[in-house]
């Protein structure tokens, strides 16, 4: 079977899961933006519209027992593991049925039942945690792999380099995906980083590096799948640079006016969801009507999840000190 037909067979087998997962994240984030604008969100939010293919493609390779850690722009990554949109909305709204009991908020999504070991508000702080999880899997010989998403800005943070160094020395089963959306907060990559290919960081630690089109969900799935196979076989970590783009500003206080004219529009034309929908039509896997039916179905699911979260109670005062150490 040629590579083309093999890729098509994989697409036909899993396309509904991939499409629905990307749609679920997009509609969820759109609703979070509206919630923030209505004053219903405490603190800020960091949305990932445009980056759905990277997290969905990568998380589609997770198996039971694997672990995933993400940045504060982690709504999509956690939802891609299978976490409940209702519980995710409830967490953002500070409600009791939230992923963390309504006490973590937007930047601290965690769902251990789906292997999501935590988003982290501190840039790069989750990477040593992901490496620690991989060390545990290696020690226990569980066959599990640790997956971590990180932003381009974190590649200049000490924790990033310490994590890669340990992963390389001990050949740990960890895959780190850089979501290179070309901006660290409001600064373009070239203003903060002396190299253009972030994957080159891998060479310093003797680990494998790969580059992938982060807006192509099948390409991400394939590259991450190969990295997972190597990790499970004891061949160590992989650093993957996924080229992608966030459609919104850094946070809700950022209108993104620093972006040069035409840049956003050029990336909107590479929308990962529309690209995948076009591919499904091109391969005669799913036509316009079928894709539209999925849009409607997932849209209704997200609307229902939001209403359930809004109706949920706030945490009781006596729960204030639960889950607190020290």
C-alpha positions as CSV (number, residue, x, y, z in Angstrom):
1,X,0.0,0.0,0.0
2,X,1.5,3.4,-1.0
3,X,1.9,6.2,1.5
4,X,-1.0,8.1,-0.1
5,X,-3.5,5.3,0.1
6,X,-2.3,4.4,3.6
7,X,-2.9,8.0,4.7
8,X,-6.3,8.0,3.0
9,X,-7.2,4.7,4.8
10,X,-6.3,6.2,8.2
11,X,-8.3,9.3,7.3
12,X,-11.4,7.3,6.4
13,X,-11.1,5.3,9.7
14,X,-10.9,8.3,12.1
15,X,-12.2,11.4,10.2
16,X,-15.3,11.9,12.2
17,X,-13.4,11.9,15.5
18,X,-10.9,14.4,14.1
19,X,-13.5,16.7,12.6
20,X,-15.8,16.6,15.6
21,X,-12.9,17.3,18.0
22,X,-11.7,20.3,16.1
23,X,-15.2,21.7,15.8
24,X,-15.8,21.1,19.5
25,X,-12.7,23.1,20.4
26,X,-13.6,25.9,17.9
27,X,-17.2,26.3,19.2
28,X,-16.1,26.0,22.8
29,X,-13.5,28.8,22.4
30,X,-16.0,31.0,20.6
31,X,-18.4,30.7,23.5
32,X,-15.6,31.4,26.0
33,X,-14.8,34.6,24.2
34,X,-18.5,35.6,24.4
35,X,-18.6,34.7,28.1
36,X,-15.6,36.9,28.8
37,X,-17.2,39.8,26.9
38,X,-20.3,39.4,29.0
39,X,-18.3,39.7,32.2
40,X,-19.0,36.1,33.3
41,X,-15.3,35.0,33.4
42,X,-13.1,35.8,36.4
43,X,-9.5,36.5,35.3
44,X,-8.4,36.3,31.7
45,X,-8.6,33.6,29.0
46,X,-6.2,32.5,26.3
47,X,-8.0,31.1,23.3
48,X,-6.6,28.7,20.6
49,X,-8.9,29.2,17.6
50,X,-6.7,28.3,14.6
51,X,-4.5,25.9,16.4
52,X,-7.0,23.0,16.7
53,X,-5.3,20.6,14.2
54,X,-2.1,20.5,16.3
55,X,-3.7,19.4,19.6
56,X,-6.3,17.2,18.0
57,X,-3.9,15.4,15.7
58,X,-1.4,14.9,18.6
59,X,-4.0,13.8,21.2
60,X,-5.6,11.4,18.8
61,X,-2.4,9.2,19.4
62,X,-2.9,9.0,23.2
63,X,-3.7,5.7,24.7
64,X,-5.1,4.9,28.1
65,X,-2.3,5.4,30.6
66,X,-0.6,8.1,28.6
67,X,-0.3,11.6,30.0
68,X,-0.7,15.1,28.6
69,X,0.4,18.5,29.9
70,X,-0.3,21.8,28.3
71,X,0.2,25.6,28.6
72,X,-2.4,28.1,29.9
73,X,-3.7,28.2,26.3
74,X,-4.8,24.7,27.0
75,X,-8.6,24.5,26.6
76,X,-8.2,22.8,23.3
77,X,-5.6,20.3,24.4
78,X,-7.6,19.1,27.3
79,X,-10.8,18.9,25.3
80,X,-8.9,16.9,22.7
81,X,-8.1,14.2,25.3
82,X,-11.9,13.7,25.7
83,X,-12.6,16.0,28.7
84,X,-16.3,17.0,29.2
85,X,-17.1,20.4,27.6
86,X,-19.7,20.9,30.4
87,X,-17.1,20.4,33.1
88,X,-14.7,22.7,31.1
89,X,-17.3,25.5,30.9
90,X,-18.1,25.0,34.6
91,X,-14.5,25.4,35.5
92,X,-14.2,28.7,33.6
93,X,-17.4,29.9,35.2
94,X,-16.2,28.9,38.7
95,X,-18.9,26.3,39.2
96,X,-18.7,23.2,41.5
97,X,-18.9,20.6,38.7
98,X,-15.9,22.1,37.0
99,X,-12.8,20.1,36.0
100,X,-11.1,21.4,39.2
101,X,-14.2,22.1,41.2
102,X,-14.4,25.6,39.9
103,X,-11.2,26.6,41.7
104,X,-8.6,26.5,38.9
105,X,-10.2,28.6,36.2
106,X,-9.2,29.0,32.6
107,X,-5.5,28.4,33.0
108,X,-5.5,25.3,35.1
109,X,-7.6,22.7,33.3
110,X,-6.9,19.2,34.6
111,X,-8.7,15.9,34.0
112,X,-6.8,12.9,35.3
113,X,-9.5,10.5,34.0
114,X,-8.4,11.4,30.5
115,X,-4.7,11.7,31.2
116,X,-4.6,15.5,31.3
117,X,-2.2,16.1,34.2
118,X,-2.6,19.9,34.1
119,X,-2.4,23.2,32.2
120,X,-0.1,25.7,33.9
121,X,-0.2,29.5,34.1
122,X,3.6,29.7,34.4
123,X,5.4,29.7,31.1
124,X,7.3,26.4,30.6
125,X,6.5,25.1,34.2
126,X,4.6,22.1,32.9
127,X,7.5,20.7,30.9
128,X,9.5,19.3,33.8
129,X,6.2,17.8,35.1
130,X,5.7,16.1,31.7
131,X,9.2,14.8,31.9
132,X,8.7,13.6,35.4
133,X,5.6,11.7,34.3
134,X,7.7,10.1,31.5
135,X,10.4,9.2,34.1
136,X,7.7,7.5,36.2
137,X,6.4,5.5,33.1
138,X,9.9,4.4,32.3
139,X,10.6,3.3,35.9
140,X,7.4,1.4,36.1
141,X,7.8,-0.1,32.6
142,X,4.2,0.8,31.9
143,X,4.7,1.6,28.2
144,X,3.0,4.9,28.7
145,X,4.1,8.1,26.9
146,X,4.0,11.6,28.1
147,X,2.9,14.4,25.7
148,X,3.5,18.0,26.3
149,X,2.4,21.1,24.3
150,X,4.3,24.3,24.7
151,X,4.5,27.7,23.0
152,X,7.3,29.2,20.9
153,X,7.9,31.7,23.7
154,X,8.8,28.9,26.2
155,X,11.7,27.8,24.1
156,X,13.7,30.6,25.7
157,X,12.7,29.6,29.3
158,X,15.1,27.6,31.5
159,X,12.5,25.0,32.3
160,X,12.3,24.1,28.6
161,X,16.0,23.4,28.4
162,X,16.2,21.6,31.7
163,X,13.3,19.4,30.6
164,X,14.9,18.6,27.2
165,X,18.3,17.9,28.8
166,X,16.9,15.4,31.3
167,X,14.7,13.8,28.6
168,X,17.7,13.4,26.4
169,X,20.0,12.0,29.1
170,X,17.6,9.4,30.3
171,X,16.0,8.7,26.9
172,X,12.5,9.3,28.4
173,X,9.3,8.4,26.6
174,X,8.1,12.0,26.2
175,X,7.0,13.9,23.1
176,X,7.1,17.7,23.3
177,X,5.1,19.6,20.6
178,X,6.0,23.3,20.2
179,X,2.8,25.1,19.0
180,X,4.7,27.8,17.1
181,X,2.0,30.4,16.5
182,X,4.8,33.0,15.8
183,X,4.1,35.3,18.7
184,X,5.3,35.2,22.4
185,X,2.5,37.3,23.8
186,X,2.8,40.4,21.7
187,X,6.3,39.9,20.4
188,X,7.0,38.3,17.0
189,X,9.4,35.3,17.2
190,X,12.2,37.1,15.5
191,X,12.3,39.8,18.2
192,X,12.9,37.3,21.0
193,X,14.7,34.3,19.4
194,X,17.9,34.2,17.4
195,X,17.0,31.2,15.4
196,X,14.1,30.7,13.0
197,X,13.8,26.9,13.3
198,X,12.9,26.1,16.9
199,X,13.2,22.4,16.3
200,X,17.0,23.0,16.1
201,X,16.9,23.2,19.9
202,X,16.6,19.4,19.8
203,X,20.2,19.0,18.5
204,X,21.6,20.5,21.7
205,X,20.2,17.7,23.7
206,X,20.8,14.8,21.3
207,X,17.2,14.1,20.7
208,X,15.2,13.8,17.5
209,X,13.5,16.9,16.0
210,X,10.6,17.0,13.5
211,X,8.8,19.9,11.8
212,X,5.1,19.6,10.8
213,X,2.4,21.7,9.3
214,X,0.4,22.4,12.5
215,X,-2.7,23.2,10.5
216,X,-2.9,19.8,8.8
217,X,-4.5,17.4,11.3
218,X,-3.4,14.3,9.5
219,X,0.2,15.4,9.2
220,X,0.3,16.1,12.9
221,X,-1.3,12.8,13.7
222,X,1.2,10.9,11.5
223,X,4.3,12.7,12.9
224,X,3.2,12.4,16.5
225,X,2.2,8.7,16.0
226,X,5.7,7.9,14.8
227,X,7.2,9.8,17.7
228,X,5.0,7.9,20.1
229,X,6.0,4.5,18.6
230,X,9.7,5.4,19.0
231,X,9.1,6.5,22.6
232,X,7.2,3.2,23.4
233,X,10.0,1.2,21.9
234,X,12.6,2.8,24.2
235,X,14.1,5.1,21.6
236,X,13.7,8.3,23.6
237,X,12.0,11.7,23.2
238,X,11.1,13.8,20.2
239,X,10.7,17.5,19.9
240,X,8.2,18.5,17.3
241,X,7.7,22.0,15.9
242,X,4.2,22.5,14.6
243,X,3.8,25.6,12.4
244,X,0.4,27.2,13.3
245,X,-1.3,30.5,14.2
246,X,-3.8,31.8,16.7
247,X,-6.6,33.8,15.2
248,X,-7.3,35.8,18.4
249,X,-5.0,38.0,20.4
250,X,-2.7,36.7,23.1
251,X,-5.5,37.2,25.7
252,X,-8.8,38.9,25.9
253,X,-7.2,42.3,26.5
254,X,-5.2,42.0,23.3
255,X,-6.8,43.1,20.0
256,X,-3.7,41.9,18.1
257,X,-3.0,45.2,16.4
258,X,0.7,44.5,16.3
259,X,0.2,42.0,13.5
260,X,1.2,43.3,10.0
261,X,-1.6,43.9,7.5
262,X,-2.7,40.8,5.7
263,X,-1.1,38.3,8.0
264,X,-4.2,37.2,9.9
265,X,-6.1,36.9,6.6
266,X,-3.4,34.7,5.1
267,X,-3.7,32.3,8.0
268,X,-7.5,32.4,8.0
269,X,-7.2,31.0,4.5
270,X,-5.4,28.1,6.0
271,X,-8.1,27.4,8.6
272,X,-7.4,23.8,9.8
273,X,-11.0,22.9,10.0
274,X,-11.9,24.1,6.5
275,X,-8.7,22.5,5.1
276,X,-9.8,19.2,6.6
277,X,-13.4,19.6,5.4
278,X,-12.0,20.3,1.9
279,X,-9.8,17.2,2.1
280,X,-12.8,15.0,3.0
281,X,-14.7,16.3,0.0
282,X,-11.7,15.9,-2.3
283,X,-11.3,12.3,-1.2
284,X,-15.0,11.7,-1.5
285,X,-15.2,10.6,2.2
286,X,-17.7,13.2,3.3
287,X,-19.5,15.9,1.2
288,X,-20.8,19.3,2.2
289,X,-24.1,18.1,3.6
290,X,-22.4,15.5,5.9
291,X,-19.8,18.0,7.2
292,X,-22.5,20.6,7.8
293,X,-24.5,17.9,9.8
294,X,-21.4,17.5,12.0
295,X,-21.2,21.2,12.5
296,X,-24.8,21.4,13.6
297,X,-24.4,18.4,15.9
298,X,-21.3,19.6,17.6
299,X,-22.7,23.1,17.8
300,X,-25.8,21.8,19.6
301,X,-23.6,19.8,21.9
302,X,-21.6,22.8,22.9
303,X,-24.7,25.0,23.4
304,X,-26.2,22.3,25.7
305,X,-22.9,22.0,27.6
306,X,-22.8,25.8,28.2
307,X,-26.4,25.9,29.5
308,X,-25.7,23.0,31.9
309,X,-22.6,24.8,33.2
310,X,-24.4,28.0,33.7
311,X,-27.1,26.2,35.7
312,X,-24.6,24.5,37.9
313,X,-24.0,25.7,41.5
314,X,-20.9,27.5,42.8
315,X,-18.6,25.6,45.2
316,X,-19.7,25.6,48.8
317,X,-17.5,27.7,51.2
318,X,-16.6,24.7,53.2
319,X,-14.7,23.3,50.2
320,X,-12.3,26.3,50.1
321,X,-9.4,24.3,51.6
322,X,-10.0,21.0,49.9
323,X,-7.2,19.9,47.6
324,X,-4.8,22.3,49.2
325,X,-1.5,21.0,50.5
326,X,0.2,22.6,53.5
